[in-house]
């Protein structure tokens, strides 16, 4: 893919119990395509969704704005994985972004995960996943379900294949081992792509990376023959 002429910023937000390193391959591809990037690491297991959004997503936005300098209308896009998408929704619910561009969410639990419903009261689950992870259930008052529909350009990619039979058995099919396809959907989204991948490493697949860049440029996912 040819590099874009006018550099725009893409913020990358990793998922629960991961680090910015998990989005590094995606970041390199975005940079090669001509975007500047902010691959924001955050302590996903330590704080609430609200705190993480108001602290770390806000920090990433400020970083992109600083890179833009006097180019005040320069677009800021997002590519998120899993819980990172919920952090973004939480941030946008409380902050205006005139320069918001397009968003791609990978495997987002937009309506929560039944795994949290089943295991969220277990001490070991709470210890490993922290307050943010434990708030990602499917109840009406869960962190994702308190948030509204998308009012921004949004493409969602989610998987229907799992290599984890235990967790997958807790989630309605089709699912990616942690999130049901039905839960990944969000009212107001512009496009949805269901792929034969699992939850954990979907962001590292070459075709997924290409689809993310295509959506950021075009506002939809590529169909056969579009590349």
Buried (B, 14 or more C-beta within 10 A) or exposed (E): EEEEEEBBBBBBBBBBBBBBEBBBBBBEBBBEBBBBBBBBBBEBBEBBBBBBBBBBBBEBBEBBBEBBEEBEEBBBBBBBBBBBBBBBBBBBEEEEBEBBBBBBBBBBBBBBBBBBBBBBEEEEBBEBBBBBBBBBBBEEEBBBBBBEEBEBBBBBBBBBBBEBEEBBBBBEEBBBBBBBBBBBBBEEBBBBBBBEBBBBBBBBBEEBBBBBBBBBBEBBBBEEEEE
